[in-house]
Amino acid sequence: MSDPIATVTAVTSQVRGPRVSTIELFFDLVFVFTVMQLANVFVKHVDATYALRVLLMLGIIWWMYGGYAWLTNAVAPSSTLRRTLLLTGMAGFMVIALSIPYAFDGDGWAFGVGYALVTVVHSALFLQADDNASIGTAIAGLAPINGTAALIVLAGGFLGGAWQYGLWTTALVLVVAAPYLQRSMGIWTIDAGHFAERHGLVVIVAIGESVISIGLAFAGMHIDPAALLVALLGLCIAYYLYWNYFSGDETRAEHALHTIAEPVRKARVAVVAWGYAHYFLIAGIVFTAVGVKLSVGHAFEPLHWPSAIVLSVGVATFLLGHAWFLSTLEVPGAWYRVAAAAGVMAAIPLGHWRAVAQVTAVLLVMAAAVIAKDIKTVRAQHTTAIHDFGR
């Protein structure tokens, strides 16, 4: 009789190559600080204009984070020069993070300068690759697109106003389309283990930072049972965000990427699953943190409609992003996430009645979906084990 756990372990050991280095994790911590700055801005101005700003800035910076994930998958930060360049890239993200609160109110130039620095370092690090021929061909197709986007972002930051919105939107469209504008996708050699682990780490760090963000809502506030209740429910929501992603599906997704033999298709799948779909995962974490934070201190009071909407939209965005991720890799479980997303959206009116009612309903829907999915997985493994035993 085969052991399902042993089978998964064996598959993982075959797929996994070099582990993510500590300096890559350090880089991710700086990047996630940038992301949480978006949440800190949005929590003060919950309206459509600021939602657009957050999504626009997140899209621009997420593209370059993804670029660094692809970079370290091909060019390990194993030398002093490479680590120094990576540190310089962190400095660029730090400048971006510090400029975010007033990026549309005079500090857009700093955002542009930071983004330009991140982009230049990204291209420079690729030139440090051991396989200069193939990597050089790939970066020759990618660098002009990234460089053009960086110049557009920089110009928009200096010009401000309507020009800023227009130019930054143009830059976002350009980088999103970049994988389809270059002909060298098949050149990339993707280490599935490192690639999946790197993105998984940024997701778990972002979820952890969202919990810290909720805790910061207590600054200057006297603790009472109602506030504690919402905080603990928020922690449980963060847990189920974690459990949706890290319930074994991340290992199955890694294996699915590893088994794709055709280089161009493998690169395309990686772009869609860990690039486009993960954008919605990160956006969902940001919006969820904002929604829970707005509920702290108002447990038994009605939430304003924008606050109630943000909470459910955040969780639903995460779930739908994960559904897209799973379906792209043909990993089962996407429909459980879609059903849960519908359930949490239906909970919005509860928040307009009492904040704690919506937070509780969102948590229960997430828990029910995860438990139902886990029960089905366990039963499938049990049936497979019995079948193997019978043979």
N, C-alpha and C positions, 0 to 999 in steps of 0.2 A: 504494500500500500504506500502510495507516495504521500509525502508531507507537504501540504500547500505552502506552509511558512518556509520550509527548507527550499522549496522550488523557487519562491520569490527571492530568497536570499542568494541562491545560486545564480539566478538571472541578474540580480543587481551586481554581484561580484564580477560577472562577465561584462556588463555594460560600463561600469564605473572605471574611469581612468584617473588622472590626477585630481586631487581634491582641491576645493577652493582655498586659496591661501589666506592668511590672516590679513595681509594688506588689502586684499580684495574686499574682505568683510569690513575693514576700516573705511574703505572707499564707500561701501554701501551705507554705512552709518552716516557719513557726510551727506550722501544723496538723500537719504530718508529725512534728514533734518530739513532739506530743501522742500520735500513733499509736505512735511508737517507745517512748514511756514504757510503753505497754501491753506491748510485747515485753520490756522490761527487768523488768517485774513478773512476767510469766509464766515467764521463763527461770529464776527462783528458786523457783518453786512450780508444777511441772508436774503438775497434777491436775485433776479435773473441776470442782472448785469455782472455781479460778482461771481455768479456761477459760471458765466461765460468766460470771465477772466481766468478763473481757476482752471477750467478745462483747457483753455488755450495755452496757458503757461505750462500746465502739466504735460500736455501733448508735446510741446517743444522740448522740454527737458527730459521727458521719458525716452524720446528717440535717442538722445545722446547717451543716456544711461545704457540703453540697449546696445548702442555702438560700443561702449566700453565692455559690456558682457561678451560680445562677439570678439572684441579685441583680446581680452585676457584668455579667451578660449583658444586663440591662435598664438598669442604671444605671452608666455608666462612672465610675470613680473619677478624674474629671477636674478636680475643684476642691479647694481646700484643705479645705473643710468635709467633703467626701466622703472624702478621704484621712485626715483626722483621725478621722472615725468608724470607718473601716476599721482604723486603728491601735488604736482602742479595742476593736474586735472581736478583734484579735490579742491584746490584753492579757487579754481574757476567756479565750481559748484557752490562754494562758500559765498563767493561774491553774488552769485545768482540768488542764493537763499536770503542774504541780507537785504537785497534790493526788492524782494517780492512784496513786502507790505505796501510800498509806494511805487510799484513798477509802472502803474498807469497814472501816477500823480507826480511825475518829475524824476523818478529814479530809473526809468526805463533804459537810459544810457548805460547804467551800471549792469543791469540785466544783460544787455547786449554785449558789453565788454566781457563779462564772465562767460557768456555763451561762446563768444569768439575764442576765448582762451581754451575752453574745454574742447572746442572743435579742432583747433590747431594742434593741441597736445595729442588728441586722438589719432590724427594723421601721422604725427611724428613718431608715436609709439609703434604704429604699424610698420614703419620703415625699419624698426629694430627686429623684425621677424627673422628667424633662422632661415626660412625658405623665402628669400627675397624675391625670387622670380615670380612665383604664383601669387604671393601676397601683394607684391608690387603691382601686378596686373589688376588685382581686385581693388586695391585702394586707389589706383589711378582712375577707376570708374566711379568710385564712391566719393573721394575727396572733393571733386569739383561741385558735386551736389550739396554736400555738407557745408562747403565753404560759401557757396551762394546763399544757402539758407541762413548761415551765420551773418553774412553781410546784410541780408534783408532784415534780420532781427535787430542788428545794430542800428541800421537806418531808422527802423520803426521806433526804437527806444529814444533816439535823439529827436525825432520829429514829433512824437506824441500825438494825442488826439485821435481823430478818425484815421489818420495815416498809420498810427501804431496798430490799431485793430486790423486794418486792411493788410498791412505788410506782415504782421505776425501770423495772420491767418494764411497768407500766401506761403510763408515759410513752413508752416505746419503741413499744408497740403503737399508741398514739395518733398519734405522728408518722409511723409507717409507713403508717397508714391515712389520714393527712391528705389526700393527693391525691384520695382518693375521698370525702372528707367536705365538700369545697368544690365549688361550682358554677361557678367562674370560671376553670377550666383553659384554656378557649379564648381567654382574654384575653391570655395570655402570648405575646409575640413572641420566638421563639427564633432567635438567630443561630447556625446550625449549626456554622460554622467556629470561632467563639470558644468555644462550648459544648464541642465535642469536644476542642479544644486545651487548654482549662482542665482538664478531667478527665484528659487524657493527661499533662499536666505533673505532676499530683499523683501519678499512678501511677509515673512515672519517678523523681520525687523520693523516693517511698516505697521503691522498689527500691534506689536509691542509698543511702538511710539504712540499709537492711537490710544492705548490704555494710559500712558503717561499724560497724554493730552486731556483725557477725562479727569485724571487726578488733579491736574492744574486748575480745573474748574472750581476746585474747593479753595483756591487762594482767596484769603480775606473773608471766607464764609464760615460761620459756626456750623459744626457738624450736628445734624439731627437725623433721627431714624429714617425719615423720608428720603433725604439726600443720599444716605448710605444705601438705601434700597435701590435707588436708580443707579448708583455707581456699581453696585454688585451685579445688577442685571446687565449693565453695560459691559462689565468684565466677562460675563457669560456669553454675551453676543460676540465679543471679540474671540472667545474660545471657539464658538461654532464657526466663525470665519476661518479660524485656524483648522478646525476639524474638517470642514468642507474641502480644504486644499490638501491637508496632510493626513488623509485617511487611507493611504495606500495608492490613491489615484496618481499621486506625483511619481511614484515608482513605476506604475504601469505606463504613464505618459513618457517617462524617460526611456523605458524599454521600447515603446512604439517608435520613438524617434530613432533609436539605435538600429532598429530593424529595417529602416528605409535605406535601400541600397543606392538608388539613383540620386546622384549629388544635387542636381537642380531641384528636384522634388523635395529632398530632405531640407535644403535651405529655405525653400518656400514655406514648407510646413513649420519650420522653426520660427520664421518671421511672423506668420499668422498666429501661431499658438502662444509663443513667448513674447511676441512684440505687440501686435494689435490687441489680442485678447487680454493680455496682462495690463495693458493701459486701463481697461475697464475694471480690472481687479484693484489696481492701486487707486483709481478714482473712487471706487466703491468704499474702500477703507477710509479715505479722506472724508467723504460725505457722511459715512456712518459715525465717525468720531465727532463730527460737528453736530449731528443730530442728537447723539447721546449727551454730549456736553451741554447742549441747549436745554436738555431735560433735567439736568442736575439743579436742584433747588426749586423745581416746579413739579414735583412728583404728582401731587394731587390737584394740580391746576391745569386748565386747558392750555395746550400749546397753540401758538399762532400757526395758521395753515402752512406758511413757508417752512417753519421748523419741523412740523409733523411730516411734511412732504420730503424734506431732506433726509430724515432718518430712514424712512422706508425706501426712498429712491437709492440711498447709499447701499443698503443691504441688497436690494434687488439688482443694482448694477454689478456688485461683486458676484452674485450668484449667476447672473446671465453671462458675465465675462468668463466665469469658470465653466459654464455650460458650453460656450463657444470653444474654449480651450480643449475640453474633453472631446467634443464632437470633431474638431479638427484632427485630433490624433486617433479618432475612432475608439476611444475609451468609453465603456458604458458609464451611465450615471448622469448624463446631461439633462434628461427629462425631469429628474428629481429636483435639480437646481431651478429649472424653468417653473415647475409647479410651486416651489418654495418662493420664488420671486413674485409670482402672482399672489400668493398668500400674504406676504409682507406688504405688498402694495394695497391690498384690501384692508389692512390695519390702519391706514392713514386717518380715517374719521375717528378712530378711538383716541388718537392723540389730541384731537381737537376737543374731546370730552375730558380726558385725564391723561397726562403724559405717561404715567406709570402703566396705564392700560395698554397703550401702544407698544411701549418697550417690552412689556410682558408678552404680548401677542406675537411680536416679531421674534422674540426668543423661542417661544413654543413652536412656531412654524418652522424655524430653522432646525430645532432639535428633532422634531417629528420627521422632517425630510432626511436628516442625516441618519437617524436610527432606522428608518425604513430602508434606506440604501444599504446600511451595514448588515441588517438582517438578511436581505436578499443575497449579499456577497457571501456571508457565512454559510447560508444554505447551499449556494452554488458550490462552494469549496467542499462542503460536507458531501454533497451528491457526487462530486468528482472523486473524492477520496473513496467512497463506497464502491464506485464503478471500477476504480483502479484495483481495489482489494479483491473484487469479484473476478478480475482477470488473472 
